[in-house]
Amino acid sequence: MPVTKAVLVSLLIGLIVFCERLFPFAVFSKRKPGKLIHIFERFVPPIVMIGLLIYSLRNVRFASLGQWVPQISAIIFTIVTYLWKKNSLVSIFGGTIIYMVLIRVPL
């Protein structure tokens, strides 16, 4: 790819990203968000998390302990930690650490 074409493509991508970042401020800065935005704010994150959970468990097999214990243990740890501490960061990192340790332990 010629240098001029690469520069033009990079500038176009930068402009598109800038417009994407500017859009919410331009639309919502002058007025109060509507009910639809509040519905999205409330329900979309849990729906996305459920989708990610289903996606991450799609290949789990229950033939032996080593195939499902790490995933289920990490999920249970993440849920319990979040309900206890109400801190997503601690829950997610803790669940990830539990999973990474358990996949290396022979069961």
N, CA, C and O of each residue as an XYZ file, in Angstrom:
428
protein
N       0.854     -1.167      0.000
C       0.000      0.000      0.000
C       0.904      1.235      0.000
O       1.839      1.329      0.795
N       0.621      2.162     -0.883
C       1.420      3.395     -0.904
C       1.241      4.197      0.384
O       0.214      4.101      1.056
N       2.247      4.977      0.706
C       2.243      5.765      1.937
C       1.078      6.747      1.964
O       0.439      6.903      3.005
N       0.787      7.407      0.861
C      -0.309      8.394      0.839
C      -1.648      7.727      1.106
O      -2.490      8.290      1.805
N      -1.855      6.542      0.560
C      -3.108      5.825      0.794
C      -3.216      5.398      2.259
O      -4.290      5.484      2.854
N      -2.117      4.942      2.833
C      -2.105      4.539      4.242
C      -2.398      5.730      5.144
O      -3.128      5.597      6.126
N      -1.842      6.882      4.824
C      -2.092      8.084      5.622
C      -3.556      8.499      5.504
O      -4.172      8.857      6.508
N      -4.121      8.458      4.308
C      -5.525      8.822      4.123
C      -6.458      7.862      4.861
O      -7.429      8.295      5.481
N      -6.173      6.581      4.798
C      -6.983      5.597      5.520
C      -6.875      5.828      7.025
O      -7.879      5.765      7.735
N      -5.682      6.090      7.505
C      -5.494      6.356      8.935
C      -6.251      7.599      9.373
O      -6.870      7.601     10.437
N      -6.211      8.655      8.571
C      -6.957      9.877      8.900
C      -8.459      9.630      8.893
O      -9.175     10.138      9.755
N      -8.940      8.856      7.931
C     -10.366      8.534      7.878
C     -10.797      7.734      9.092
O     -11.841      8.016      9.681
N     -10.014      6.749      9.470
C     -10.330      5.953     10.660
C     -10.302      6.834     11.907
O     -11.176      6.711     12.766
N      -9.323      7.708     12.017
C      -9.260      8.635     13.150
C     -10.477      9.545     13.207
O     -11.004      9.796     14.291
N     -10.935     10.044     12.063
C     -12.125     10.898     12.023
C     -13.374     10.129     12.447
O     -14.205     10.655     13.186
N     -13.506      8.907     11.990
C     -14.658      8.081     12.368
C     -14.665      7.811     13.868
O     -15.709      7.919     14.511
N     -13.516      7.464     14.428
C     -13.432      7.212     15.872
C     -13.741      8.486     16.654
O     -14.448      8.439     17.661
N     -13.219      9.617     16.200
C     -13.497     10.891     16.854
C     -14.998     11.187     16.853
O     -15.546     11.612     17.870
N     -15.659     10.966     15.727
C     -17.106     11.210     15.636
C     -17.892     10.261     16.536
O     -18.890     10.659     17.136
N     -17.445      9.006     16.631
C     -18.093      8.064     17.539
C     -17.980      8.522     18.987
O     -18.936      8.406     19.754
N     -16.832      9.034     19.358
C     -16.628      9.510     20.727
C     -17.392     10.800     21.001
O     -17.834     11.032     22.127
N     -17.549     11.626     20.000
C     -18.236     12.895     20.150
C     -19.758     12.745     20.206
O     -20.441     13.549     20.841
N     -20.282     11.720     19.545
C     -21.730     11.538     19.415
C     -22.497     11.586     20.738
O     -23.448     12.362     20.836
N     -22.138     10.799     21.770
C     -22.919     10.852     23.009
C     -22.925     12.234     23.661
O     -23.943     12.658     24.207
N     -21.791     12.935     23.605
C     -21.727     14.262     24.207
C     -22.592     15.255     23.437
O     -23.239     16.114     24.035
N     -22.603     15.139     22.140
C     -23.400     16.050     21.316
C     -24.890     15.795     21.488
O     -25.684     16.735     21.465
N     -25.274     14.547     21.659
C     -26.695     14.210     21.744
C     -27.246     14.414     23.151
O     -28.353     14.929     23.307
N     -26.497     14.019     24.174
C     -27.041     13.986     25.527
C     -26.575     15.103     26.452
O     -26.994     15.124     27.609
N     -25.758     16.003     26.021
C     -25.236     17.011     26.939
C     -26.243     18.117     27.237
O     -26.168     18.723     28.306
N     -27.164     18.397     26.353
C     -28.085     19.522     26.533
C     -29.407     19.130     27.177
O     -30.102     19.988     27.723
N     -29.758     17.885     27.127
C     -31.063     17.484     27.660
C     -30.938     16.206     28.475
O     -29.916     15.521     28.457
N     -32.000     15.919     29.178
C     -32.050     14.742     30.023
C     -32.293     13.501     29.151
O     -33.136     13.543     28.255
N     -31.577     12.406     29.396
C     -31.800     11.196     28.593
C     -33.211     10.646     28.795
O     -33.798     10.791     29.867
N     -33.740     10.021     27.764
C     -35.082      9.472     27.825
C     -35.142      8.149     28.559
O     -34.136      7.630     29.042
N     -36.365      7.614     28.630
C     -36.581      6.354     29.335
C     -35.868      5.196     28.654
O     -35.412      4.265     29.318
N     -35.771      5.252     27.335
C     -35.117      4.168     26.606
C     -33.654      4.036     27.019
O     -33.146      2.923     27.157
N     -32.987      5.148     27.213
C     -31.588      5.117     27.646
C     -31.476      4.504     29.035
O     -30.540      3.752     29.305
N     -32.414      4.814     29.913
C     -32.391      4.238     31.262
C     -32.645      2.729     31.221
O     -32.076      1.981     32.015
N     -33.500      2.283     30.296
C     -33.745      0.851     30.145
C     -32.466      0.158     29.673
O     -32.080     -0.881     30.210
N     -31.809      0.744     28.660
C     -30.547      0.174     28.183
C     -29.509      0.144     29.300
O     -28.798     -0.846     29.475
N     -29.431      1.223     30.043
C     -28.454      1.336     31.122
C     -28.655      0.249     32.168
O     -27.692     -0.257     32.745
N     -29.900     -0.101     32.405
C     -30.212     -1.061     33.454
C     -30.096     -2.517     32.989
O     -29.600     -3.363     33.734
N     -30.547     -2.816     31.769
C     -30.680     -4.209     31.350
C     -29.602     -4.714     30.398
O     -29.361     -5.921     30.347
N     -28.958     -3.855     29.659
C     -27.981     -4.338     28.679
C     -26.745     -4.966     29.337
O     -26.330     -6.037     28.893
N     -26.131     -4.367     30.371
C     -24.951     -5.019     30.962
C     -25.204     -6.440     31.472
O     -24.388     -7.319     31.198
N     -26.303     -6.711     32.207
C     -26.521     -8.105     32.618
C     -26.753     -9.044     31.437
O     -26.314    -10.194     31.466
N     -27.436     -8.566     30.401
C     -27.673     -9.405     29.230
C     -26.352     -9.734     28.540
O     -26.143    -10.867     28.106
N     -25.469     -8.760     28.440
C     -24.154     -9.001     27.836
C     -23.365     -9.996     28.680
O     -22.724    -10.893     28.132
N     -23.401     -9.854     30.001
C     -22.684    -10.783     30.877
C     -23.226    -12.203     30.750
O     -22.448    -13.158     30.738
N     -24.542    -12.358     30.656
C     -25.136    -13.685     30.489
C     -24.699    -14.280     29.149
O     -24.379    -15.466     29.066
N     -24.689    -13.463     28.115
C     -24.216    -13.938     26.812
C     -22.774    -14.397     26.863
O     -22.432    -15.436     26.298
N     -21.921    -13.631     27.536
C     -20.515    -14.026     27.682
C     -20.364    -15.306     28.501
O     -19.509    -16.142     28.206
N     -21.195    -15.455     29.526
C     -21.154    -16.659     30.352
C     -21.535    -17.882     29.522
O     -20.863    -18.912     29.581
N     -22.613    -17.765     28.751
C     -23.036    -18.882     27.897
C     -21.951    -19.199     26.867
O     -21.641    -20.366     26.625
N     -21.389    -18.178     26.275
C     -20.330    -18.384     25.282
C     -19.112    -19.065     25.887
O     -18.513    -19.941     25.263
N     -18.747    -18.669     27.092
C     -17.552    -19.249     27.705
C     -17.772    -20.690     28.163
O     -16.810    -21.445     28.302
N     -19.016    -21.075     28.398
C     -19.309    -22.436     28.857
C     -19.773    -23.364     27.739
O     -20.169    -24.497     28.010
N     -19.731    -22.914     26.507
C     -20.290    -23.698     25.406
C     -19.552    -25.007     25.154
O     -20.162    -25.960     24.670
N     -18.285    -25.084     25.459
C     -17.505    -26.298     25.184
C     -17.170    -27.098     26.431
O     -16.322    -27.989     26.374
N     -17.808    -26.808     27.546
C     -17.517    -27.531     28.787
C     -18.101    -28.939     28.689
O     -19.264    -29.119     28.330
N     -17.284    -29.919     29.010
C     -17.708    -31.314     29.022
C     -17.670    -31.812     30.461
O     -16.811    -31.407     31.244
N     -18.591    -32.679     30.798
C     -18.693    -33.181     32.161
C     -18.197    -34.618     32.282
O     -18.596    -35.339     33.197
N     -17.332    -35.033     31.366
C     -16.819    -36.400     31.375
C     -15.864    -36.650     32.549
O     -15.862    -37.735     33.131
N     -15.064    -35.655     32.891
C     -14.154    -35.803     34.025
C     -14.078    -34.484     34.791
O     -14.454    -33.432     34.274
N     -13.594    -34.552     36.013
C     -13.535    -33.352     36.865
C     -12.691    -32.244     36.262
O     -13.057    -31.071     36.341
N     -11.581    -32.601     35.667
C     -10.670    -31.606     35.111
C     -11.270    -30.801     33.976
O     -10.737    -29.750     33.618
N     -12.373    -31.273     33.400
C     -12.977    -30.577     32.277
C     -14.010    -29.539     32.690
O     -14.340    -28.664     31.889
N     -14.534    -29.604     33.913
C     -15.555    -28.629     34.289
C     -15.327    -27.941     35.628
O     -15.888    -26.871     35.862
N     -14.537    -28.511     36.499
C     -14.314    -27.912     37.819
C     -13.676    -26.521     37.734
O     -14.121    -25.626     38.452
N     -12.661    -26.292     36.899
C     -12.074    -24.942     36.851
C     -13.086    -23.859     36.445
O     -13.128    -22.791     37.056
N     -13.889    -24.129     35.429
C     -14.855    -23.136     34.973
C     -15.937    -22.868     36.020
O     -16.221    -21.716     36.348
N     -16.529    -23.926     36.534
C     -17.621    -23.768     37.502
C     -17.103    -23.131     38.791
O     -17.778    -22.284     39.376
N     -15.921    -23.526     39.235
C     -15.346    -22.936     40.457
C     -15.088    -21.441     40.277
O     -15.379    -20.646     41.171
N     -14.549    -21.064     39.135
C     -14.271    -19.651     38.877
C     -15.562    -18.844     38.805
O     -15.619    -17.720     39.305
N     -16.590    -19.403     38.192
C     -17.879    -18.704     38.100
C     -18.497    -18.539     39.480
O     -18.974    -17.458     39.825
N     -18.490    -19.596     40.263
C     -19.057    -19.515     41.621
C     -18.277    -18.508     42.457
O     -18.871    -17.702     43.173
N     -16.951    -18.551     42.372
C     -16.131    -17.592     43.111
C     -16.461    -16.152     42.702
O     -16.598    -15.272     43.551
N     -16.584    -15.930     41.400
C     -16.874    -14.586     40.896
C     -18.226    -14.094     41.399
O     -18.345    -12.949     41.835
N     -19.233    -14.937     41.343
C     -20.579    -14.539     41.785
C     -20.597    -14.263     43.281
O     -21.112    -13.235     43.720
N     -20.036    -15.180     44.063
C     -20.046    -15.014     45.530
C     -19.250    -13.780     45.940
O     -19.688    -13.018     46.802
N     -18.091    -13.578     45.331
C     -17.268    -12.412     45.665
C     -17.988    -11.117     45.302
O     -17.937    -10.143     46.053
N     -18.657    -11.107     44.153
C     -19.370     -9.888     43.770
C     -20.528     -9.607     44.729
O     -20.727     -8.465     45.142
N     -21.288    -10.635     45.083
C     -22.402    -10.432     46.011
C     -21.915     -9.997     47.385
O     -22.607     -9.264     48.091
N     -20.721    -10.450     47.764
C     -20.169    -10.109     49.076
C     -19.556     -8.710     49.076
O     -19.872     -7.902     49.949
N     -18.696     -8.416     48.122
C     -17.938     -7.163     48.122
C     -18.523     -6.079     47.225
O     -18.188     -4.906     47.391
N     -19.391     -6.440     46.276
C     -19.957     -5.481     45.312
C     -18.865     -4.763     44.519
O     -18.971     -3.572     44.229
N     -17.823     -5.504     44.178
C     -16.705     -4.944     43.444
C     -16.423     -5.831     42.231
O     -15.895     -6.934     42.370
N     -16.774     -5.346     41.053
C     -16.611     -6.137     39.830
C     -15.160     -6.483     39.560
O     -14.849     -7.605     39.158
N     -14.278     -5.534     39.778
C     -12.864     -5.741     39.478
C     -12.279     -6.879     40.312
O     -11.599     -7.756     39.779
N     -12.540     -6.864     41.598
C     -12.038     -7.921     42.486
C     -12.638     -9.262     42.076
O     -11.930    -10.268     42.036
N     -13.922     -9.289     41.774
C     -14.592    -10.530     41.411
C     -14.036    -11.114     40.123
O     -13.744    -12.308     40.055
N     -13.889    -10.285     39.109
C     -13.425    -10.768     37.812
C     -11.971    -11.227     37.887
O     -11.633    -12.298     37.384
N     -11.108    -10.423     38.512
C      -9.712    -10.827     38.632
C      -9.570    -12.072     39.501
O      -8.785    -12.967     39.187
N     -10.323    -12.128     40.584
C     -10.266    -13.311     41.445
C     -10.721    -14.564     40.721
O     -10.075    -15.607     40.820
N     -11.829    -14.473     39.993
C     -12.317    -15.613     39.218
C     -11.321    -16.043     38.158
O     -11.136    -17.237     37.922
N     -10.681    -15.075     37.520
C      -9.678    -15.396     36.504
C      -8.481    -16.102     37.128
O      -7.968    -17.070     36.565
N      -8.035    -15.629     38.277
C      -6.898    -16.261     38.964
C      -7.255    -17.684     39.378
O      -6.459    -18.604     39.188
N      -8.456    -17.870     39.946
C      -8.907    -19.212     40.340
C      -8.898    -20.144     39.129
O      -8.404    -21.268     39.209
N      -9.439    -19.677     38.020
C      -9.489    -20.489     36.804
C      -8.083    -20.837     36.313
O      -7.806    -21.994     35.996
N      -7.204    -19.851     36.248
C      -5.852    -20.080     35.733
C      -5.069    -21.048     36.623
O      -4.267    -21.835     36.121
N      -5.291    -20.995     37.917
C      -4.609    -21.940     38.822
C      -5.189    -23.339     38.652
O      -4.440    -24.314     38.582
N      -6.520    -23.449     38.585
C      -7.142    -24.765     38.523
C      -6.918    -25.502     37.205
O      -6.923    -26.732     37.187
N      -6.723    -24.780     36.107
C      -6.475    -25.497     34.858
C      -5.077    -26.110     34.818
O      -4.787    -26.958     33.974
N      -4.222    -25.677     35.730
C      -2.867    -26.217     35.778
C      -2.699    -27.304     36.854
O      -1.652    -27.946     36.947
N      -3.735    -27.491     37.651
C      -3.700    -28.510     38.695
C      -4.361    -29.782     38.147
O      -5.504    -29.731     37.693
N      -3.666    -30.908     38.183
C      -4.300    -32.137     37.677
C      -5.404    -32.611     38.635
O      -5.181    -32.774     39.835
N      -6.581    -32.824     38.076
C      -7.716    -33.315     38.900
C      -8.070    -34.721     38.514
O      -8.990    -35.305     39.087
